[in-house]
């Protein structure tokens, strides 16, 4: 009887995430409902992405834009953990 085994390796393509981030950034800069809200999205280190805006609901809306871009690039949202919103200083 042959033993069988397999390893499941799940890695996120960083280049695809970077492309999704830049697409989201473009959309945040061009959409009317984000004008004047100070909304931005950027890498923070190697594995973290920071979203910022002047209101929590704008941060949530920016997160939805980013998620939409990830989904369009076939990147699973299970690979991401959205932390708690924190006021900036």
N, C-alpha and C positions, 0 to 999 in steps of 0.2 A: 504494500500500500504506500503510495507516494504522499509525502507531506507537501502541502502547498502553503505558501504564505505570500503576503503582499504588503507593501508599505504605501500608505496614503500620504502624499506630500502635497500640501497646498501652499503655493506661493503666489503672491500678488505681483503682477508685472508693474514694477515701479514706473516704467516709461509710460504705460497706459494711464496710471494714476496721475502722473505729471501732466499728461495731455488733458485729462479730465479737469484737473485743477486749473490749467490755463484757459480752457474753454469756459469754465465757471467764472473765472476772473474777468474774462471778456464780457460775459453776460452781465455780471454785476456792475461793470463800468458803463454798460450801454442801456440797461433797462431803466425806464422812467421811474418805476417804483423804488429803485435803489438810489436815485439821484439825491445828493445831499445827506445821505445817511451814514457816510463814512464806512460803508461796507467794503470789506476786503477779505481775501483768502490767500494764504501763503504757507509754504513749508516752514516748519519750526524744527530744525534738526533733520535727522535722517528718516524718522518714522512718525513724525507728528505734523498735523496740519492745524493751523490756527485760523479761525473765522472771527472777524470782529465787525462791529457796527455800533451805532449810538443807541440802539434799542434792542432788547432781547428778541422781540418778534422779527426784527430784520435779520438777526443772526440765525434764527430758525428758518426763515425764508431762504437765506443764503445756503444753509445746510441742505435744504430740499433741492436747490439748484445743483449743488455739487453731487448729491445722490443721483439725480437724474442723469448727469453726465457720466457717472460711474456705471450706471445701469446700461446706458447706450453703448458703453465700451465692454460690456459683458464682464464686469468686475463685481463679484459678490459683495453685497453690503455686510455680510457676516464677518468680513475681514476687518471691519472698522468698528470702533467703539467711540461713540460720541459722548464726551465727558460732560460734566455739569457746566452750565454757563457761569462765567465768573466776571464780575465787573472789573473793568480795567482802571488803572490808577492814573 
